[in-house]
């Protein structure tokens, strides 16, 4: 046993040779007004402020995600509800409420590098892209561009929140009078990839309601999206290449529905078509899970 070790075999630490009171006095004698301490206090304040802003953005992104999902659920009713125009108007009101949340995000990011907070807001932006592109497809049967989406995310002093005439806490806001938030190309692609899943559900719901034209239209549209994503392949961001497999699944289910309609559509009663497609979709999922 080493001479530095006690009888119990435990090694004494170097600072144990100093009395506890002496260490406490040294801590109290630290000059809090020194330039070093002032610098560290400013770092602490900056980090706390940034962390609080990040948490606020996470909460706003969560609210945007929830409201966007509700809008998507509402839009799915258009396949069975005869009042389609009323549903579209209601969805537009919901999306306008989502944009007000995005406006708060844009205000939080004034003077900041958006990419430092991108992970906090990305899930909400992707869900918003999915909702607004789904509504745009129902209206026009085409895909909305990222330029058109960003054009809707430019806010001015005349928006609803400014009607309360509350003064701006940031003089930079008063000079500009506008706020904007740009959806990044990656968020746009991920939102469009998620859109394909909603179009697949729309296809099955349409068949269940006796609409046999929509599935063929959706099949062509999804094929075009899949071809576009195929050009990116594995050269794009990891998240985009990961979504490609889900997109391929959605396309396979829609094409399978079109095949069944074309080959066996006259044999199966219309009220049973949706059940047949749901069963086949489950079989495809199980087969892909085993492979």
C-alpha positions in Angstrom: 0.0 0.0 0.0 1.4 3.4 -0.9 2.4 5.8 1.9 0.0 8.4 0.4 -3.0 6.1 1.0 -4.7 5.9 4.4 -5.4 2.7 6.3 -8.7 2.3 4.6 -7.1 2.3 1.2 -8.6 5.7 0.0 -6.4 8.2 -1.6 -6.3 11.7 -0.2 -7.1 14.5 -2.7 -4.7 17.4 -2.9 -7.2 20.0 -1.9 -8.1 18.1 1.3 -5.0 19.5 2.8 -6.6 23.0 2.8 -9.1 23.8 5.5 -12.7 24.1 4.4 -13.0 27.6 5.7 -10.1 28.8 3.7 -11.6 27.5 0.4 -14.9 29.3 1.3 -13.0 32.5 2.0 -11.3 32.3 -1.4 -14.7 31.9 -3.1 -16.0 35.0 -1.3 -13.0 37.0 -2.2 -13.6 36.7 -5.9 -14.0 40.2 -7.4 -17.4 40.2 -9.0 -16.6 43.5 -10.8 -13.6 42.2 -12.5 -13.6 42.3 -16.3 -13.5 38.5 -16.4 -16.6 38.1 -14.2 -18.4 40.8 -16.1 -17.7 39.0 -19.4 -19.0 35.7 -18.0 -22.2 37.3 -16.6 -22.9 38.8 -20.1 -22.3 35.3 -21.6 -24.8 33.9 -19.1 -27.4 36.5 -19.9 -27.0 36.0 -23.6 -27.3 32.2 -23.4 -30.3 32.4 -21.1 -32.0 34.8 -23.5 -31.3 32.5 -26.5 -32.6 29.5 -24.6 -35.8 31.2 -23.6 -36.3 32.3 -27.2 -35.7 28.7 -28.4 -38.3 27.4 -26.0 -40.9 30.0 -27.1 -40.2 29.0 -30.8 -40.7 25.3 -29.9 -44.1 26.1 -28.3 -45.2 28.2 -31.4 -44.0 25.4 -33.7 -46.1 22.9 -31.7 -49.2 25.2 -32.0 -48.6 25.5 -35.7 -48.4 21.7 -36.1 -51.6 21.2 -34.2 -53.6 23.7 -36.1 -52.3 22.5 -39.4 -53.3 19.0 -38.6 -56.8 20.1 -37.8 -56.9 21.9 -41.1 -55.9 18.7 -42.9 -58.6 16.7 -41.1 -61.1 19.3 -42.1 -60.1 19.1 -45.7 -60.5 15.3 -45.8 -64.3 15.9 -45.3 -64.6 17.4 -48.7 -64.8 14.0 -50.3 -68.0 13.2 -48.5 -69.5 16.6 -47.8 -71.6 18.2 -50.6 -70.8 21.7 -49.2 -67.2 21.7 -50.5 -67.0 25.5 -50.8 -67.9 26.0 -47.2 -65.2 23.6 -46.1 -62.6 25.4 -48.2 -63.7 28.7 -46.6 -63.4 27.2 -43.1 -60.0 25.8 -43.9 -58.8 29.2 -45.2 -59.8 30.8 -41.9 -57.9 28.1 -40.0 -54.8 28.6 -42.2 -55.0 32.3 -41.6 -54.9 31.6 -37.8 -51.8 29.5 -38.5 -50.2 32.3 -40.3 -50.7 34.6 -37.3 -48.7 32.0 -35.3 -46.0 32.1 -38.0 -46.0 35.9 -37.8 -45.1 35.6 -34.1 -42.2 33.3 -35.1 -41.1 35.9 -37.6 -41.1 38.6 -34.9 -39.1 36.4 -32.6 -36.4 36.0 -35.3 -36.0 39.6 -36.1 -32.2 40.3 -36.0 -31.4 36.6 -35.6 -29.9 34.0 -37.8 -32.9 31.8 -38.6 -30.8 28.7 -39.1 -29.7 28.8 -35.4 -33.3 28.2 -34.5 -34.3 26.1 -37.5 -34.6 22.9 -35.5 -37.2 24.5 -33.2 -39.5 25.7 -36.0 -38.9 23.1 -38.8 -41.7 20.6 -37.7 -44.3 23.3 -37.7 -43.3 24.7 -41.1 -43.4 21.2 -42.6 -46.9 20.6 -41.3 -48.0 24.0 -42.6 -46.6 23.3 -46.0 -48.5 20.0 -46.0 -51.8 21.7 -45.1 -51.5 24.6 -47.5 -50.4 22.4 -50.4 -53.3 20.0 -49.7 -55.8 22.9 -49.8 -54.1 24.2 -53.0 -54.4 20.8 -54.7 -58.1 20.5 -53.9 -58.7 23.9 -55.4 -56.5 23.8 -58.5 -55.4 20.1 -58.9 -51.7 21.2 -59.0 -48.8 21.7 -56.6 -48.2 25.0 -54.9 -44.6 26.4 -55.3 -42.4 27.4 -52.5 -42.4 31.0 -53.9 -46.2 31.1 -53.6 -46.0 29.8 -50.0 -43.4 32.4 -49.0 -45.5 35.2 -50.6 -48.2 34.3 -48.1 -45.8 34.6 -45.2 -45.1 38.4 -45.5 -46.9 40.3 -42.8 -47.5 44.0 -42.4 -48.7 46.4 -39.6 -52.2 46.2 -41.0 -52.6 42.5 -39.9 -55.0 41.5 -37.2 -52.6 41.7 -34.3 -51.8 45.3 -35.1 -55.4 46.4 -34.9 -55.1 46.6 -31.1 -52.6 49.6 -31.7 -50.2 48.1 -29.2 -46.8 49.8 -29.6 -43.9 47.8 -30.8 -41.2 47.0 -28.2 -38.6 46.9 -31.0 -37.8 50.2 -32.9 -36.6 48.0 -35.7 -40.2 46.8 -36.2 -41.5 50.3 -36.4 -39.0 51.3 -39.1 -39.7 48.2 -41.3 -43.4 47.6 -40.5 -43.2 44.2 -42.1 -42.2 40.7 -41.0 -41.5 37.7 -43.2 -40.4 34.1 -42.7 -39.1 32.1 -45.6 -39.8 28.3 -45.8 -36.5 26.6 -46.7 -36.3 24.3 -49.7 -35.8 21.3 -47.4 -38.9 22.1 -45.3 -40.9 22.5 -48.5 -39.7 19.1 -49.9 -40.5 17.4 -46.6 -43.9 19.0 -46.5 -44.7 17.9 -50.0 -43.5 14.3 -49.2 -46.0 14.2 -46.3 -48.7 15.5 -48.7 -48.5 12.3 -50.6 -49.8 10.4 -47.6 -52.8 12.7 -47.4 -53.5 12.3 -51.1 -53.4 8.5 -50.7 -56.1 8.7 -48.0 -58.1 11.1 -50.2 -57.9 8.4 -52.9 -59.3 5.7 -50.6 -62.0 8.0 -49.3 -63.1 9.0 -52.8 -63.5 5.4 -53.9 -65.6 4.7 -50.8 -67.9 7.5 -51.8 -68.3 6.2 -55.3 -65.9 8.6 -57.0 -63.8 6.5 -59.5 -62.2 9.3 -61.4 -60.2 10.9 -58.6 -57.9 7.9 -58.0 -56.6 7.9 -61.6 -56.1 11.7 -61.3 -54.2 11.3 -58.0 -52.1 8.4 -59.4 -50.8 10.6 -62.2 -50.1 13.5 -59.8 -48.2 11.3 -57.3 -46.2 9.7 -60.1 -45.0 13.1 -61.2 -44.0 14.0 -57.5 -42.2 10.6 -57.2 -40.3 11.2 -60.4 -39.2 14.6 -59.1 -38.0 13.2 -55.8 -36.2 10.4 -57.7 -34.0 13.0 -59.5 -32.8 14.1 -56.0 -32.2 10.5 -54.8 -29.5 10.2 -52.2 -27.8 13.4 -53.2 -30.2 15.6 -51.2 -30.5 15.9 -47.4 -30.9 12.8 -45.4 -34.4 13.6 -44.3 -35.6 13.9 -47.9 -34.1 10.6 -49.0 -35.8 9.0 -46.0 -39.2 10.3 -47.0 -38.7 8.8 -50.5 -39.6 5.3 -49.2 -42.9 6.5 -47.6 -43.7 8.4 -50.8 -43.2 5.2 -52.8 -45.5 3.3 -50.5 -48.3 5.9 -51.0 -47.9 5.7 -54.8 -48.0 1.9 -54.7 -51.3 2.0 -52.8 -52.9 4.5 -55.1 -51.7 2.6 -58.2 -53.1 -0.7 -56.7 -56.4 1.0 -56.2 -56.5 2.2 -59.8 -55.6 -1.3 -61.0 -58.4 -2.8 -59.0 -60.8 -0.3 -60.3 -59.8 -0.9 -63.9 -59.7 -4.7 -63.7 -62.3 -5.6 -61.2 -64.3 -2.4 -60.8 -67.4 -3.9 -62.5 -67.3 -7.0 -60.2 -67.1 -5.2 -56.8 -70.1 -3.1 -55.6 -69.1 0.5 -55.0 -69.9 0.5 -51.3 -67.4 -2.4 -50.9 -64.5 -0.9 -52.9 -63.0 1.1 -49.9 -62.9 -2.1 -47.8 -61.2 -4.0 -50.5 -58.5 -1.3 -51.0 -58.0 -1.0 -47.2 -57.4 -4.8 -47.0 -55.0 -4.7 -49.9 -53.1 -1.8 -48.4 -52.7 -3.7 -45.2 -51.3 -6.7 -47.1 -48.8 -4.4 -48.9 -47.7 -3.0 -45.6 -47.2 -6.5 -44.1 -45.3 -7.7 -47.2 -42.9 -4.7 -47.1 -42.4 -5.2 -43.4 -41.3 -8.8 -44.0 -39.0 -8.0 -46.9 
